[in-house]
Amino acid sequence: MIVSLVAPLCMLALFVSAALCLYRIIVGPGPADRAVAFDTLSTVIVGMICVLCVQWNSALYFDAVWILTLVGFIGSAAIAKYLTRGRIF
């Protein structure tokens, strides 16, 4: 009962967060700002999937959450390494 009331509010907040992250990725003054916005956007997308899983009462997409979390972390680590050294490997 309470999930049907709270889930749309959570999704709205996550959509606003995603829009702000996309704005920072596009307009960001520097590459570090864009990297942080990318990391935050991947976290927001994972949050959206989790909220949808709880709202739909399904554990079907939790595997996708693990994969997206791993890809987001590896992407953020690669961007940070590139920004500090100028190369990834």
Rosetta silent file (secondary structure, phi, psi, omega in degrees, C-alpha in Angstrom):
SEQUENCE: MIVSLVAPLCMLALFVSAALCLYRIIVGPGPADRAVAFDTLSTVIVGMICVLCVQWNSALYFDAVWILTLVGFIGSAAIAKYLTRGRIF
SCORE:     score description
SCORE:     0.000 S_00000001
   1 L     0.000  -52.215 -176.992    0.000    0.000    0.000 S_00000001
   2 H   -71.121  -26.742  178.821    2.618    2.522    1.033 S_00000001
   3 H   -64.026  -38.039 -179.990    4.887    1.478   -1.835 S_00000001
   4 H   -68.434  -18.902  177.057    2.282    2.607   -4.354 S_00000001
   5 H   -91.184  -36.566 -173.458    2.302    6.052   -2.735 S_00000001
   6 H   -87.797  -33.836 -176.141    6.032    6.520   -2.218 S_00000001
   7 H   -58.071  -44.506  177.283    7.436    4.933   -5.397 S_00000001
   8 H   -63.268  -34.498  177.032    6.165    7.639   -7.798 S_00000001
   9 H   -67.349  -39.780  176.647    7.633   10.343   -5.577 S_00000001
  10 H   -64.484  -41.904  178.987   10.966    8.540   -5.519 S_00000001
  11 H   -64.834  -37.814  177.045   10.898    8.154   -9.296 S_00000001
  12 H   -62.852  -45.053  178.658   10.139   11.843   -9.706 S_00000001
  13 H   -63.395  -39.252  179.149   13.090   12.773   -7.498 S_00000001
  14 H   -69.298  -36.650  176.233   15.340   10.384   -9.414 S_00000001
  15 H   -64.747  -40.669  176.931   14.204   11.806  -12.765 S_00000001
  16 H   -63.853  -42.383  177.788   15.003   15.322  -11.579 S_00000001
  17 H   -62.482  -41.474  178.961   18.405   14.121  -10.382 S_00000001
  18 H   -64.758  -40.026  178.481   19.050   12.435  -13.725 S_00000001
  19 H   -64.258  -41.199  178.212   18.116   15.597  -15.617 S_00000001
  20 H   -66.743  -36.636  176.668   20.476   17.667  -13.485 S_00000001
  21 H   -66.510  -42.041  177.451   23.269   15.146  -14.035 S_00000001
  22 H   -62.800  -38.341  176.278   22.712   15.213  -17.797 S_00000001
  23 H   -61.884  -43.569 -179.706   22.860   18.993  -17.708 S_00000001
  24 H   -67.559  -34.038  177.517   26.173   18.852  -15.819 S_00000001
  25 H   -67.034  -39.757 -177.628   27.553   16.306  -18.296 S_00000001
  26 H   -76.505  -45.268 -171.634   26.650   18.519  -21.249 S_00000001
  27 H   -98.470  -16.718 -172.553   27.511   21.949  -19.813 S_00000001
  28 L   -37.294  135.779 -176.272   30.062   21.019  -17.121 S_00000001
  29 L   -71.073  -21.918 -177.629   32.969   23.441  -16.955 S_00000001
  30 L  -145.287  167.207  179.911   35.621   20.747  -16.683 S_00000001
  31 H   -65.905  -31.263  178.507   36.267   17.076  -17.249 S_00000001
  32 H   -66.207  -39.151  176.875   36.266   16.316  -13.512 S_00000001
  33 H   -63.563  -40.128  178.460   32.757   17.765  -13.192 S_00000001
  34 H   -66.891  -37.083  179.078   31.592   15.623  -16.092 S_00000001
  35 H   -65.469  -42.796  178.447   33.161   12.526  -14.533 S_00000001
  36 H   -66.161  -39.362  178.135   31.383   13.096  -11.226 S_00000001
  37 H   -65.491  -37.162  176.830   28.100   13.720  -13.048 S_00000001
  38 H   -64.549  -43.374  178.706   28.557   10.475  -14.998 S_00000001
  39 H   -63.229  -42.900  178.777   29.165    8.539  -11.786 S_00000001
  40 H   -65.926  -39.359  179.019   26.126   10.118  -10.157 S_00000001
  41 H   -64.106  -39.850  178.041   23.981    9.412  -13.223 S_00000001
  42 H   -65.473  -35.872  176.832   24.908    5.734  -13.165 S_00000001
  43 H   -67.562  -39.046  178.745   23.954    5.606   -9.477 S_00000001
  44 H   -65.414  -40.148  178.544   20.637    7.330  -10.206 S_00000001
  45 H   -64.704  -40.424  175.939   19.836    4.832  -12.967 S_00000001
  46 H   -62.277  -40.914  176.969   20.558    1.956  -10.590 S_00000001
  47 H   -62.404  -39.391  177.318   18.237    3.611   -8.061 S_00000001
  48 H   -62.179  -43.450  179.369   15.500    3.884  -10.671 S_00000001
  49 H   -64.176  -40.537  179.036   15.757    0.197  -11.478 S_00000001
  50 H   -64.238  -42.179  178.744   15.633   -0.685   -7.777 S_00000001
  51 H   -64.100  -40.529  177.947   12.542    1.452   -7.200 S_00000001
  52 H   -65.394  -38.442  177.260   10.824   -0.162  -10.183 S_00000001
  53 H   -62.938  -41.147  178.912   11.684   -3.633   -8.880 S_00000001
  54 H   -68.877  -40.597 -179.020   10.161   -2.813   -5.503 S_00000001
  55 H   -66.699  -39.892 -179.410    7.115   -1.205   -7.097 S_00000001
  56 H   -84.327   -4.715 -179.244    6.514   -4.160   -9.436 S_00000001
  57 L    56.140   48.595 -177.382    7.275   -6.647   -6.636 S_00000001
  58 L  -138.182  140.023  176.866    9.764   -8.442   -8.872 S_00000001
  59 L  -102.457   17.070 -174.308   13.401   -9.421   -8.419 S_00000001
  60 L   -65.049  -37.697 -173.250   13.887   -9.936  -12.151 S_00000001
  61 L   -96.911    5.936  179.765   16.047   -6.868  -12.763 S_00000001
  62 H   -67.419  -25.996  173.636   18.298   -7.069   -9.702 S_00000001
  63 H   -65.856  -38.382  176.852   20.903   -8.855  -11.842 S_00000001
  64 H   -64.507  -33.177  177.509   20.906   -5.826  -14.117 S_00000001
  65 H   -62.643  -44.295  178.495   21.512   -3.662  -11.045 S_00000001
  66 H   -61.010  -44.304 -177.768   24.673   -5.622  -10.238 S_00000001
  67 H   -66.800  -44.937  179.239   25.938   -5.315  -13.798 S_00000001
  68 H   -65.475  -34.855  176.821   25.188   -1.587  -14.061 S_00000001
  69 H   -64.955  -43.577  179.101   26.837   -0.950  -10.700 S_00000001
  70 H   -65.171  -44.707  178.866   29.969   -2.752  -11.847 S_00000001
  71 H   -63.822  -40.536  177.798   30.041   -0.960  -15.199 S_00000001
  72 H   -63.656  -40.775  179.078   29.520    2.404  -13.497 S_00000001
  73 H   -67.199  -44.830 -179.870   32.363    1.760  -11.067 S_00000001
  74 H   -64.780  -39.336  176.906   34.760    0.599  -13.770 S_00000001
  75 H   -63.692  -42.462  179.015   33.828    3.586  -15.929 S_00000001
  76 H   -66.697  -40.184  178.003   34.384    6.021  -13.093 S_00000001
  77 H   -65.451  -39.524  178.800   37.720    4.431  -12.213 S_00000001
  78 H   -66.602  -40.938  178.621   38.828    4.583  -15.848 S_00000001
  79 H   -65.739  -42.090  179.253   37.834    8.240  -16.173 S_00000001
  80 H   -64.045  -41.188  178.636   39.612    9.133  -12.938 S_00000001
  81 H   -65.887  -39.410  177.774   42.758    7.322  -14.045 S_00000001
  82 H   -64.963  -39.976 -179.121   42.643    9.059  -17.420 S_00000001
  83 H   -68.783  -30.838 -178.327   42.232   12.473  -15.795 S_00000001
  84 H   -85.157  -39.861 -174.642   45.192   11.939  -13.460 S_00000001
  85 H  -105.394  -19.971 -176.792   47.662   10.227  -15.819 S_00000001
  86 L    89.323   -3.353  176.942   46.471   11.139  -19.300 S_00000001
  87 L  -149.647  160.687 -177.566   46.116    7.462  -20.236 S_00000001
  88 L   -91.590  -42.761 -177.640   44.126    4.494  -18.979 S_00000001
  89 L  -102.225    0.000    0.000   46.705    1.685  -19.199 S_00000001
